[in-house]
Amino acid sequence: MPAFKVSGMSCGGCVAALRKAVLARYPQAVVTVDLREGEVTVSGSDDAPGLADAIEAADFTVERRLDS
């Protein structure tokens, strides 16, 4: 299950935008966001590079993977 340290999230609207971007590419995914820690975990897809691209396409920065 890919997990990422993500910067640029500051509110519930950011979480909604990030989820929307990931679900647009991976509709089966379950996106869990820890806003305080800036951590995003995605189950339902193992395509870490594609998930990182989707997160960055929503104008957030993937600092690093946490699961590798």
N, C-alpha and C positions, 0 to 999 in steps of 0.2 A: 504494500500500500504506500504509494508515494506521499512524502511529506516535505514541506518547504518552509523556509523562513522567508517571509514576505514583508516588505516595507511599503508604506504609502497608505495603509488602511488605518482609518481613524474613527469610523462610525458604522452604524448599522447599514447605511446606504452603501458604504464601501463593500461590506460583506455581501450585500445583495447583488452589487455589480459584478463582483468576483464570481459568485455562484452562477449568475446568469451567463457569464462568458465561458465558464467551464462546461456548464450544462448544454450550451449551444453546440459544442463540439462533441461532448460525451454525455448524451442524455441519460445514460444508465448510471452515471457517477453519483456518489454521495459525497458532498463537500462539507467538511467540518472545519470551522474557523475559530481559532482562539485569538480574538482581537487584541487582548491585553499582551499576549506573548508574541503576536505577529506570526502565528503558525497556521498553516493550512495543510490538512490531510485529506486525501481523496481516495475513496474506495470505489471499486467498480471499473477501474482502468489502471493498467500498469504502464501506460505510455507517458513516462515522466517527462521526456522532452516536449511532447505535445501538450501536456498539462501546463508546463512552465510557459510555453508559448501562449496558451490561452490566458493565463494569469497576466502575463506581460501585455497582451493585446488589450486588456482592460485597464491599462495604465498603472499597474502595480509593478514593483521590482522584486523579482525572485533573487534573494541574496545567496541562497545555497539550499541544497537538498539536505534534509535532516535524517533520512532513512538509509543513506548509503555510507 
